[in-house]
Amino acid sequence: MSSQKKNQPGHNQFGTLPEWDLSDLYPGVDSDEFASDFEKAKKDAAQFEESFKGKLSDMAEAGTLIEAINAYEALSDLTGRISSFAYLNYVLDTSDPDRGKFMGDCQQALTDLSSKLIFFSLELNRIEDETLEQALKGEELLRYRPWFEELRKAKPYQLEDRVEELFLDKSVTGRGAWNRLFDETMASLKFKVAGEELGLEATLTLMTDKRKKNRKRAFKAVSKTLDANQRLFTQITNVLAKDKEISDRWRGFEDIADSRHLANSVEREVVDALEQSVTEAYPRLSHRYYAMKAKWFGKKQLNAWDRNAPLPTSDDRIYDWASAKNIVLEAYHGFSPYLAEVAEPFFENGWIDAPVRPGKSPGAFAHPTVPSAHPYLMLNYLGKTRDVMTLAHELGHGVHQRLAAAQGPLMAPTPLTLAETASVFGEMLTFRSLLGKTDDPKQRFALLSSKVEDMLNTVVRQISFYSFERKVHTARRKGELKTEQLNEMWLETSAESLGPAIKLNKGYEIFWAYIPHFIHSPFYVYAYAFGDCLVNSLYASYEKSSDGFAKRYFDLLRAGGSKHHSELLKPFGLDAKDPAFWSLGLSMIEGLIDELEEAQPD
């Protein structure tokens, strides 16, 4: 279980694919450095509790509260480094029992350690408003005002200390255990396609293959394997939805998604406006586009496995890694040389893991780790245009996380509503760069259609997912759900969002089961739609006037979680509470569909 080496050759046609070098966190799981830091974390946590528990109000009055904040940040960075290393080591091969045990043991130890810290936020929120307000006038503590303001918002939902400790202790055998079961199950599943056993990532990629028979085979393989495991996925969904309901009920949240809105620092009415705007736009966006696509394929209705099919005129080139890197960095540089400069180290220092390997976690993500280190990007690179866009997306996350790191452990994390800003913007830059270099009408048409599909998957599809989750969590409050009920909710929301031009073939009803966001982060999905519409509006602002835009953009990224979204969007003349904000974002998608309709091939 040693850390991965830098830029090892990928054993495929993509050239040299980078692999993680986790030694920037720790040399290895058995290293003296890791053991030493773990012991230090335990000692520091005990010392923190002894030094500050029961004394925070007095410290606020005395103007010494900054001492506790500094100690808490240092400890957060240390435990975050340990946790990040254990998780990243694990996702490289979730089928390895040693890696699984190492992560499980670390999680348990960190949870035990965290029980000594749980008093901190609870006790801070018991400080009288006047006392805290006076303390925040201190020069050193002043920069933490946004963090305290967010902390105060959680005050009505806090429980007594012992109950909070119980919730924390039980998380290891509760939500955390079910999440791990889902991850390990998904990583171990095999999907039989034309006699060959594939992992989930490779099978889903086949559903975008140019050959219809491969798409259909992949669809049926996904359906068959998920259906064979339906009891497990139904049980996981039921348990986690009930777990959330218990927590929400104890804390006093009114709406099933309010805890997510609180974590995202976004008002419920803003999300409701987003959901309403997108659902009302379904006919103008997804219904219209898929009807056009069906016509291009010479059909009245597309099968479910044809929804993401490349067009007959599509460019199905495979990009090796060097080409993908150059495409993305050149696009970033075209916007700002500084953006490319911040992105470059990811390619040179073992911060990206790109190869598809047995047991490796599917999908892609950017893990921020901690401000004292750097982010790591995970891909499953298969060389398609979509994989290049995924690289642009995750690299955007990485750049955002690097720029926000200066805010420190408490304020570097960005609320999910803004966390997709740099990633989607990076995708848009890459798309525009590729489109600008494409003269062939058929290739331009293929690029445009691919971008529209990505936007529909990001906005329409994710809001559909959000609607599905709302149905599931609402129904779960009335009792346990059967697979058939979950399937029916999935088909209802899918039909509503995709429209009559997409046939939801037999087998599609179980496709809810593989989506990890439902398991790991309930109601996370609307953040994608928020981010895409936000970036569409930002990009429209950029196209109107690029003067000073880059500076304002980097200021937004550097802010991390230190400012509310309303404050960050104000310099761009944007307001998420204004219906025109969402209309502008959705109109960009509609404009691309208009362009496609005018340029459709003969």
C-alpha positions in Angstrom: 0.0 0.0 0.0 2.8 2.4 -0.8 1.9 5.7 -2.3 1.8 5.9 -6.1 4.7 7.1 -8.2 4.6 10.1 -10.4 3.6 9.8 -14.1 3.9 6.1 -14.5 3.1 4.8 -17.9 -0.6 3.9 -18.4 -0.8 0.5 -20.0 -3.0 1.6 -22.9 -3.1 3.7 -26.0 -3.3 7.0 -24.1 0.5 7.4 -23.5 1.9 8.2 -20.1 -1.0 8.6 -17.7 -0.3 10.3 -14.4 -0.8 8.5 -11.1 -1.0 9.9 -7.6 2.0 10.5 -5.5 0.5 10.7 -2.0 3.8 11.2 -0.4 3.0 15.0 -0.2 0.6 13.9 2.5 2.6 10.9 3.9 5.3 8.5 2.6 3.0 5.5 3.3 0.5 3.9 5.7 3.3 2.4 7.8 5.5 5.5 7.8 6.8 7.1 11.0 5.5 10.5 9.8 1.9 9.2 9.7 2.2 7.5 13.1 3.7 10.6 14.6 1.0 12.9 13.2 -1.7 10.5 14.5 -0.3 10.6 18.0 0.1 14.3 17.8 -3.5 14.7 16.7 -4.7 12.7 19.7 -2.5 14.6 22.1 -3.5 18.0 20.6 -7.3 17.1 20.8 -7.0 16.2 24.5 -5.0 19.4 25.1 -7.6 21.4 23.2 -10.4 20.1 25.3 -8.6 20.7 28.5 -7.5 24.2 27.6 -10.8 25.6 26.2 -13.8 23.6 27.3 -16.1 25.7 29.4 -14.0 28.8 29.0 -15.0 30.2 25.6 -17.4 32.8 26.8 -14.9 34.1 29.3 -12.2 34.2 26.5 -14.6 36.2 24.3 -15.1 38.7 27.1 -11.3 38.9 27.6 -10.5 39.3 23.9 -8.5 36.0 23.8 -10.9 33.9 21.7 -8.5 34.0 18.8 -6.2 31.6 20.7 -8.9 28.9 20.6 -9.6 29.6 16.9 -5.9 29.3 16.0 -5.6 26.0 17.8 -8.8 24.6 16.3 -7.6 25.5 12.8 -4.2 23.9 13.3 -5.9 20.7 14.6 -8.4 20.7 11.7 -5.6 20.9 9.2 -3.8 18.0 10.9 -6.8 15.7 11.2 -7.9 16.7 7.6 -4.5 15.6 6.3 -4.8 12.2 8.0 -8.3 11.7 6.8 -7.5 12.7 3.2 -4.6 10.3 3.0 -6.6 7.4 4.3 -9.5 8.1 1.8 -7.3 8.7 -1.2 -5.3 5.6 -0.5 -8.5 3.7 -0.3 -10.2 4.9 -3.5 -7.2 3.7 -5.5 -8.4 0.1 -4.9 -11.6 -0.2 -2.9 -11.4 -4.0 -3.4 -8.2 -4.2 -1.3 -9.2 -5.3 2.3 -6.0 -3.8 3.7 -6.8 -0.4 2.3 -10.4 -0.7 3.5 -9.3 -1.7 7.0 -6.8 1.2 7.2 -9.5 3.7 6.2 -12.0 2.2 8.6 -9.6 2.3 11.5 -8.6 5.9 10.7 -12.2 6.9 10.5 -12.9 5.3 13.9 -9.9 6.9 15.5 -10.7 10.3 14.1 -14.3 10.1 15.2 -13.1 9.2 18.7 -10.8 12.2 18.6 -13.5 14.5 17.3 -15.7 13.7 20.3 -13.2 15.8 22.3 -13.8 18.8 20.0 -17.6 18.7 19.6 -18.0 21.1 22.5 -16.3 23.9 20.5 -19.1 24.9 18.0 -21.8 24.2 20.6 -20.2 26.3 23.2 -19.4 29.1 20.8 -23.0 29.3 19.9 -24.0 29.7 23.5 -21.9 32.9 23.8 -24.3 35.9 24.2 -24.7 37.9 20.9 -23.4 41.1 22.5 -20.3 39.4 23.9 -19.5 37.8 20.6 -20.1 41.0 18.7 -17.7 42.8 20.9 -15.1 40.1 20.5 -15.4 40.2 16.7 -14.2 43.8 16.8 -10.7 42.5 17.6 -8.4 42.9 14.6 -7.3 39.2 14.5 -10.8 37.7 15.1 -12.5 40.1 12.6 -11.5 38.0 9.5 -13.5 35.1 11.0 -16.7 37.0 11.1 -18.2 35.1 8.1 -17.4 31.8 9.7 -19.1 32.9 12.9 -22.1 34.1 11.0 -22.5 30.7 9.3 -22.0 29.0 12.6 -24.8 31.1 14.2 -27.2 30.0 11.5 -26.9 26.4 12.8 -27.7 27.5 16.4 -31.4 26.7 16.2 -30.7 23.2 15.1 -28.0 22.3 17.7 -28.7 19.6 20.3 -27.4 19.2 23.8 -23.8 18.2 24.0 -24.3 14.5 24.9 -26.7 14.0 22.0 -24.3 15.6 19.6 -21.6 13.3 20.8 -23.9 10.3 20.3 -24.7 11.4 16.8 -21.0 11.7 16.1 -20.0 8.3 17.6 -22.9 6.5 15.8 -21.9 8.0 12.4 -19.1 5.4 12.0 -21.6 2.4 12.3 -24.4 4.4 10.8 -24.1 6.6 7.7 -20.4 6.1 7.3 -20.8 2.3 7.2 -23.6 2.4 4.7 -21.6 4.7 2.4 -18.7 2.4 2.5 -20.9 -0.6 1.7 -22.2 1.2 -1.3 -18.8 2.3 -2.5 -17.2 -1.2 -2.1 -20.2 -2.9 -3.7 -20.2 -0.5 -6.7 -16.4 -1.0 -7.2 -16.8 -4.8 -7.1 -19.7 -5.1 -9.5 -19.1 -6.7 -12.9 -21.2 -5.9 -16.0 -21.1 -8.5 -18.7 -21.0 -7.0 -22.2 -20.6 -9.3 -25.2 -18.9 -11.9 -23.0 -16.5 -9.5 -21.4 -16.8 -8.5 -17.7 -16.4 -4.7 -17.3 -16.5 -2.3 -14.3 -19.2 0.4 -14.1 -17.1 3.2 -15.6 -16.2 1.3 -18.7 -19.7 0.1 -19.1 -21.3 3.5 -18.8 -18.7 4.8 -21.3 -19.9 2.1 -23.8 -23.4 3.7 -23.5 -21.9 6.7 -25.4 -20.3 4.5 -28.1 -21.0 5.2 -31.7 -22.2 1.7 -32.4 -25.8 1.1 -31.4 -25.3 -2.6 -30.5 -22.6 -1.6 -28.0 -24.8 1.0 -26.4 -27.7 -1.4 -26.1 -25.5 -4.2 -24.7 -24.1 -1.8 -22.1 -27.6 -0.6 -21.1 -28.8 -4.1 -20.7 -25.7 -5.1 -18.7 -26.1 -2.2 -16.3 -29.8 -2.9 -15.9 -29.2 -6.7 -15.3 -26.5 -6.2 -12.7 -28.2 -3.4 -10.8 -31.5 -5.4 -10.8 -29.7 -8.4 -9.4 -28.5 -6.2 -6.5 -31.8 -4.3 -6.1 -32.5 -5.6 -2.6 -29.1 -4.2 -1.3 -29.5 -0.8 -3.0 -33.1 -0.5 -1.9 -32.0 -1.3 1.7 -29.1 1.2 1.6 -31.5 3.9 0.3 -34.1 3.2 2.9 -31.6 3.2 5.8 -29.9 6.4 4.8 -33.2 8.2 4.1 -34.4 7.2 7.5 -31.1 8.1 9.1 -31.5 11.6 7.6 -35.1 11.9 8.7 -34.1 11.0 12.3 -31.4 13.6 12.3 -33.7 16.3 10.7 -36.5 15.5 13.2 -34.2 15.8 16.2 -32.7 19.0 14.9 -36.0 20.6 14.0 -35.5 21.1 10.2 -38.8 21.8 8.5 -38.1 20.8 4.9 -36.3 17.6 3.9 -33.6 19.6 2.1 -33.1 22.4 4.7 -30.0 20.9 6.2 -28.4 20.9 2.7 -29.4 24.5 2.1 -27.9 25.4 5.5 -24.6 23.7 4.6 -24.6 25.4 1.2 -25.3 28.8 2.7 -28.2 29.3 0.3 -31.8 30.2 1.0 -34.6 27.7 0.4 -36.4 30.2 -1.8 -33.4 30.5 -4.1 -33.3 26.7 -4.7 -37.1 26.6 -5.1 -36.8 29.3 -7.7 -34.0 27.4 -9.5 -36.0 24.1 -9.5 -39.2 25.9 -10.7 -37.3 27.8 -13.5 -35.6 24.6 -14.8 -38.7 22.4 -14.6 -40.7 25.1 -16.5 -38.0 25.1 -19.1 -38.1 21.4 -19.7 -40.2 21.7 -22.9 -38.0 24.4 -24.3 -34.7 22.6 -23.5 -34.6 18.8 -23.1 -37.9 18.0 -24.7 -37.1 20.1 -27.8 -33.5 18.9 -28.1 -34.3 15.2 -27.8 -37.0 15.5 -30.4 -34.5 17.1 -32.7 -32.0 14.4 -31.9 -34.5 11.7 -32.7 -35.2 13.3 -36.0 -31.4 13.3 -36.8 -31.4 9.6 -36.1 -34.5 9.2 -38.4 -36.8 8.2 -35.5 -39.8 9.6 -33.7 -38.5 8.4 -30.4 -35.0 7.4 -29.1 -34.4 4.4 -26.9 -32.9 5.1 -23.5 -29.5 3.8 -24.6 -29.5 6.3 -27.5 -30.0 9.4 -25.3 -26.3 10.1 -25.0 -25.4 8.5 -28.3 -22.9 10.4 -30.4 -24.5 11.8 -33.6 -23.9 10.1 -36.9 -21.7 13.0 -37.9 -19.8 13.1 -34.6 -16.0 13.2 -34.3 -15.1 10.1 -32.5 -11.3 10.7 -32.2 -9.5 9.4 -29.2 -7.2 11.9 -27.5 -4.0 10.7 -25.8 -3.1 12.2 -22.5 -0.6 14.7 -23.9 -3.3 16.1 -26.2 -5.9 16.4 -23.5 -3.4 18.2 -21.3 -2.5 20.7 -24.0 -6.1 21.3 -25.0 -7.2 22.2 -21.5 -4.1 24.2 -20.5 -4.2 26.2 -23.8 -7.9 27.0 -23.1 -7.1 28.1 -19.6 -4.2 30.2 -20.8 -6.4 31.8 -23.4 -8.6 33.2 -20.6 -5.7 34.1 -18.4 -2.0 33.0 -18.3 -2.4 33.0 -14.5 -5.2 30.4 -14.6 -2.9 28.0 -16.6 0.0 28.8 -14.2 -2.1 27.7 -11.2 -3.2 24.5 -13.1 0.2 23.4 -14.4 1.5 21.7 -11.2 -1.3 19.2 -11.2 0.2 17.6 -14.3 3.8 17.7 -13.1 3.7 16.6 -9.5 1.6 13.5 -9.2 -1.6 15.3 -8.3 -3.7 13.5 -10.9 -4.6 9.8 -11.0 -6.0 9.1 -14.5 -5.8 5.3 -15.4 -8.8 3.0 -15.2 -7.9 0.1 -12.9 -9.7 -2.8 -11.3 -11.0 -1.8 -7.9 -10.5 1.9 -8.4 -13.4 4.1 -7.5 -15.5 5.0 -10.6 -16.2 8.5 -11.7 -14.1 11.6 -11.2 -13.6 14.0 -8.3 -11.3 16.7 -6.9 -10.3 16.2 -3.3 -9.2 19.5 -1.6 -7.3 17.7 1.2 -6.1 20.6 3.5 -4.8 24.1 2.9 -1.3 23.1 4.0 -1.1 20.6 1.2 -2.8 20.6 -2.2 -5.8 19.1 -4.0 -5.7 15.7 -5.8 -7.8 15.0 -8.9 -9.1 11.5 -9.7 -10.2 10.6 -13.3 -11.0 7.4 -15.1 -9.5 8.6 -18.4 -10.7 6.8 -21.6 -9.7 9.3 -24.2 -13.0 10.7 -25.5 -13.9 14.3 -25.9 -16.1 13.9 -22.8 -13.0 12.8 -20.8 -11.2 15.9 -22.0 -14.1 18.0 -20.6 -14.0 16.0 -17.4 -10.3 16.9 -17.0 -11.2 20.6 -17.6 -13.9 20.3 -15.0 -11.9 18.6 -12.2 -8.9 20.9 -12.9 -11.2 23.8 -12.4 -12.1 22.4 -9.0 -8.4 22.0 -8.2 -7.6 25.6 -9.2 -10.5 26.9 -7.1 -9.3 24.8 -4.1 -5.7 26.0 -4.5 -6.7 29.7 -4.7 -9.1 29.4 -1.7 -6.5 27.6 0.5 -5.2 31.0 1.8 -8.5 31.4 3.7 -7.4 28.6 6.0 -9.1 25.4 7.2 -12.2 27.1 8.5 -13.1 29.3 5.5 -11.4 27.7 2.5 -14.2 25.2 1.9 -16.7 26.7 -0.6 -20.5 26.2 -0.3 -21.7 23.6 -2.9 -23.7 26.3 -4.8 -20.4 28.0 -5.7 -18.1 25.0 -5.6 -19.0 24.1 -9.2 -18.2 27.6 -10.5 -14.6 27.1 -11.5 -15.1 23.6 -12.8 -18.0 24.5 -15.1 -16.2 27.7 -16.2 -13.1 25.5 -17.0 -15.3 23.3 -19.2 -16.8 26.3 -20.9 -13.4 27.7 -21.7 -12.3 24.4 -23.1 -15.4 24.0 -25.2 -15.2 27.5 -26.7 -11.5 26.9 -27.4 -12.2 23.7 -29.3 -15.1 25.2 -31.1 -13.1 28.2 -32.2 -10.5 25.9 -33.8 -13.0 23.8 -35.6 -13.9 24.8 -39.2 -15.5 21.7 -40.4 -19.3 22.2 -40.2 -20.0 18.6 -39.2 -17.4 18.7 -36.4 -18.7 22.1 -35.2 -22.2 20.6 -35.2 -21.0 17.6 -33.2 -19.2 19.8 -30.7 -22.2 22.0 -30.2 -24.6 19.1 -29.8 -22.2 17.5 -27.3 -22.0 20.7 -25.3 -25.8 21.0 -25.3 -26.1 17.4 -24.0 -23.6 18.1 -21.3 -25.5 21.2 -20.2 -28.8 19.3 -20.2 -27.2 16.6 -18.1 -25.9 19.2 -15.7 -29.0 21.4 -15.4 -32.1 19.4 -16.5 -30.9 16.0 -15.4 -29.6 17.2 -12.0 -32.8 19.1 -11.2 -34.6 15.9 -12.1 -32.4 14.0 -9.7 -33.3 16.6 -7.0 -37.0 16.1 -7.7 -36.5 12.4 -7.4 -34.7 12.7 -4.1 -37.5 15.0 -2.8 -40.0 12.3 -3.7 -37.9 9.5 -2.1 -37.3 11.3 1.2 -40.9 12.6 1.5 -42.3 9.1 0.9 -39.8 7.5 3.3 -41.2 9.5 6.1 -44.4 7.5 5.7 -42.7 4.1 5.8 -40.1 1.8 4.2 -40.0 1.9 0.4 -40.0 -1.1 -1.9 -37.9 -1.3 -5.0 -41.0 -0.9 -7.2 -41.8 2.4 -5.5 -38.3 3.8 -6.1 -38.5 2.6 -9.7 -41.8 4.3 -10.2 -40.5 7.6 -8.8 -37.5 7.4 -11.0 -39.5 6.8 -14.1 -41.9 9.6 -13.2 -39.2 12.2 -12.8 -37.2 10.9 -15.8 -40.2 11.1 -18.1 -41.1 14.6 -16.9 -37.5 15.9 -17.6 -36.6 14.0 -20.7 -39.9 14.3 -22.6 -41.8 12.2 -25.0 -38.9 11.8 -27.5 -37.0 9.5 -25.1 -38.4 6.0 -24.6 -37.7 4.7 -21.1 -37.1 1.1 -22.0 -37.6 -1.9 -19.7 -34.6 -2.0 -17.4 -34.2 1.8 -17.1 -36.3 1.9 -14.0 -33.4 0.6 -11.8 -30.8 3.2 -13.0 -31.3 5.3 -9.9 -29.3 2.7 -7.9 -25.8 3.6 -9.2 -25.9 7.3 -8.6 -23.5 8.0 -5.7 -24.7 11.5 -4.8 -28.0 10.1 -3.5 -25.9 8.1 -1.0 -23.0 10.4 -0.1 -24.6 13.8 -0.2 -28.4 14.0 -0.2 -29.7 16.9 -2.3 -26.2 17.8 -3.5 -27.3 17.5 -7.1 -28.9 21.0 -7.4 -25.5 22.5 -6.9 -24.6 21.4 -10.4 -27.6 23.2 -11.9 -26.9 26.2 -9.8 -23.2 26.2 -10.9 -24.0 25.7 -14.6 -26.6 28.5 -14.7 -24.2 30.7 -12.7 -21.4 30.1 -15.1 -23.6 30.6 -18.1 -24.5 34.0 -16.7 -20.9 34.7 -15.8 -19.8 33.8 -19.3 -22.4 36.0 -20.8 -21.0 38.8 -18.7 -17.5 37.9 -19.8 -18.5 38.0 -23.5 -20.1 41.4 -23.1 -17.1 42.9 -21.5 -13.8 41.1 -20.6 -12.2 44.2 -19.1 -11.4 43.5 -15.5 -13.4 40.2 -15.6 -10.5 37.9 -14.8 -9.6 39.9 -11.7 -13.1 39.8 -10.4 -13.3 36.1 -11.3 -10.1 35.2 -9.3 -11.3 37.3 -6.4 -14.4 35.1 -6.4 -12.4 31.9 -6.3 -10.0 33.2 -3.7 -12.9 34.0 -1.4 -13.6 30.3 -0.8 -16.4 30.2 1.9 -15.5 33.6 3.4 -18.4 35.4 1.6 -22.1 34.7 0.8 -23.0 34.0 -2.8 -24.9 37.3 -3.0 -21.8 39.3 -2.1 -19.6 37.3 -4.5 -21.9 37.7 -7.5 -22.6 41.4 -6.9 -19.4 42.7 -8.8 -20.7 40.8 -11.9 -24.2 42.4 -11.6 -25.8 39.1 -10.8 -28.4 38.2 -8.1 -29.5 34.6 -7.6 -32.8 35.8 -6.0 -33.7 37.6 -9.3 -35.6 35.3 -11.7 -33.7 37.0 -14.5 -30.5 35.4 -13.2 -31.9 31.9 -13.9 -33.5 33.0 -17.2 -30.1 34.3 -18.4 -28.4 31.0 -17.6 -31.1 28.9 -19.2 -31.3 31.2 -22.3 -27.7 30.3 -23.1 -28.6 26.7 -23.4 -31.7 27.6 -25.5 -29.5 29.7 -27.7 -27.2 26.8 -28.5 -30.2 24.7 -29.3 -31.4 27.4 -31.7 -28.0 27.3 -33.3 -28.1 23.6 -33.7 -31.5 23.7 -35.3 -30.3 26.2 -37.9 -27.2 24.2 -38.6 -28.6 20.6 -38.5 -27.0 18.3 -41.1 -28.8 17.3 -44.2 
